[in-house]
Amino acid sequence: MSDDNFGDLEYYVLHSAVAAAIEQLRPDFPRWRGHLLKNGIERVSIQDAKASNLMTDLIKNAMPKSEQDQAAMHNNRNILSRQGAPTFEKRGWKE
């Protein structure tokens, strides 16, 4: 999406409880958009559970390791797996 202003991503980050400083996250928005599109999500909506879970995962992974809650992140990945999001193995990634 070359004309993408990432307004929906910014709105989600600003209104989520997991948000770090938005300035630190903006550089990740193009990569996040690609990840969302691969999961069939064109625009993020707070009312969309799968989009919210994906965004929460992306935000938490972008946070410094010292601020990450590994147990909560693991739980969120389990939820995403049940919602049909690709797991690490399906994406060819290593944990």
N, C-alpha and C positions, 0 to 999 in steps of 0.2 A: 504494500500500500504506500506508494510514493507520496501521496497527498495526506498521509496520516498525521494528525497533530497529537495523537495519543491522549486526547481529552478524557476518554473513558478510563484509561489506565490511571491517569493523574487523579481523576475524581475518586476512583476506588482507593488508591493509596491514601489520599487525604481523608477519606471517611472510614478507613479501616482501623481497627484497634491494633494492628500489627505494624503499622507504618513507621518506618525510620524517616530520617530527613529526606524529603522528596528530591532535593538536589542531588543526593547521593544515588538515588534510584533511577533518575531520568536516563542516564546513559544506557541502562539495561532495557529500556522500553522497546526498541526495535527487535531485540532478541526475544523478549517476552511476547511481542505481537506474533512473531513467527511460531512460537510454541503454542500460543492460544489457537492460531489458525490451524495448526496440525491436529488440534483436538476439536476442531469444528466450531470454534467460538470466534465470531467476527467482531463482536463488541462485548465488553464486559459490563455486566449489570449486577448490582448488589443482590438483586432478587434471584439471580441464576446461581444455584448451589454449586454446580460444577465449575463455572467461571470463578466464583468466589474461592473455592478450594484451590484451584490452580493458581490464582493470584496470591493467595495466602502462602502457598508453597514457594512461589517465585520470590515473594518479598522476604520470607524468612531465610531462604537460601542466599539472598543478597546481603543479609545482615552479617556483621562481624561474628566470627565463631564464638566469641565470648558472650554475645548476646542471644545466641540461638538456644532454644529449648528443644533439645534432641528428642525427648519423649513426645512432645506435642507435634514435632515435625514428622516423626514416625507414624503417629496416629493419623495425621493429615494425609500422608502417602497411602495408608491403608484405605482411607475413605476414597481417595482418588482412584485407586485400583478397583474398588467396587463400582465406581462410577464409569469405568471403562477407559480411564486414562492409561497410557502405556507405562508399564513398570520399568525399572532400570534395565532388567534383562531384555525386555522387548525393544528397548531403545538402543541396546548394545552398549550401555554405559556400565561402568564398574562403580560400586559404592566406595 
